[in-house]
Every structure is written in C-alpha cells, then in structure tokens.
Amino acid sequence: MAGIPAESLSDEDLRRELGQLERTASDIEVTGTPQQRRTHVERERELRAETVRRAEPPG
C-alpha cells in the first residue's frame, strides 16, 4: 500500500489525505493506468475504513 498506514495518521492528516484523493479521483479515472486506479481505490478504502473506525464509539 502507498503512503503512511491510515491508523498512523493524525485526524487532520487523515482528512487531508481523503480530500486529496477526492480531488484527484476523476483525473485518475480518466488518465490513470490500471495500477494507478487500483492503488487509488485501495488507498481510499483504507482511509475511509479508518475514518469509520475512529467514529465508532469505544467498547
């Protein structure tokens, strides 16, 4: 996986990473290679899963 593991990111960095992925999504979809698209989707899933994990109440 590319980048720092999602669980190691601060909340601010996690939001920033997600924002960057959202801004580049259409470019990757149109001009990216299949590997770039896979990497993009995998990273987005990782970051979104971490966002959900952090939002869940403890316990």
VENZIGI-V68166 format. One record per residue. N is the residue number from 1. PHI is phi in degrees with one decimal (* if undefined). OMEGA is omega in radians with two decimals (* if undefined). D_LAST is the distance of its C-alpha to the last C-alpha in Angstrom with 2 decimals. Layout:
# VENZIGI-V68166
<<N,PHI,OMEGA,D_LAST> <N,PHI,OMEGA,D_LAST>>
This chain:
# VENZIGI-V68166
<<1,*,3.14,28.66> <2,-85.3,3.04,30.24> <3,87.0,3.10,28.87> <4,-71.9,3.10,26.19> <5,-53.8,-3.06,22.98> <6,-56.2,-3.10,20.69> <7,-69.0,3.12,17.78> <8,-90.8,-3.11,20.44> <9,-80.3,2.99,21.55> <10,-70.3,3.10,21.00> <11,-57.2,-3.14,19.91> <12,-62.7,3.13,23.63> <13,-65.4,3.10,24.77> <14,-62.0,3.10,22.42> <15,-62.0,-3.13,23.90> <16,-64.1,3.12,27.34> <17,-61.0,3.12,27.09> <18,-62.4,3.11,26.07> <19,-60.0,3.13,28.92> <20,-64.0,3.11,31.35> <21,-63.1,3.12,30.50> <22,-64.4,3.14,31.02> <23,-68.9,-3.08,34.33> <24,-98.9,-3.04,35.62> <25,-55.8,-3.08,34.52> <26,-67.9,3.09,37.85> <27,-63.9,3.13,39.91> <28,-63.8,-3.13,38.17> <29,-61.3,-3.06,38.56> <30,-84.3,-2.98,42.27> <31,-112.8,-3.08,43.44> <32,-76.7,3.04,40.89> <33,-75.4,3.08,41.56> <34,-55.6,3.12,39.57> <35,-65.2,3.11,37.76> <36,-63.5,3.11,36.96> <37,-64.2,3.11,35.58> <38,-61.1,-3.14,33.38> <39,-61.0,3.14,32.11> <40,-61.4,-3.13,31.45> <41,-64.7,3.13,29.50> <42,-62.2,-3.14,27.44> <43,-66.4,3.12,26.61> <44,-61.9,3.10,25.76> <45,-61.0,3.14,23.36> <46,-60.4,-3.11,21.68> <47,-67.5,3.13,21.41> <48,-66.7,3.10,20.25> <49,-61.8,3.11,17.49> <50,-67.4,3.09,16.30> <51,-61.3,3.11,16.66> <52,-64.5,-3.14,14.48> <53,-57.8,-3.12,11.74> <54,-70.1,-3.11,11.98> <55,-81.4,-3.12,12.10> <56,-71.4,3.11,8.86> <57,-65.9,3.13,6.53> <58,-65.0,3.04,3.77> <59,106.4,*,0.00>>
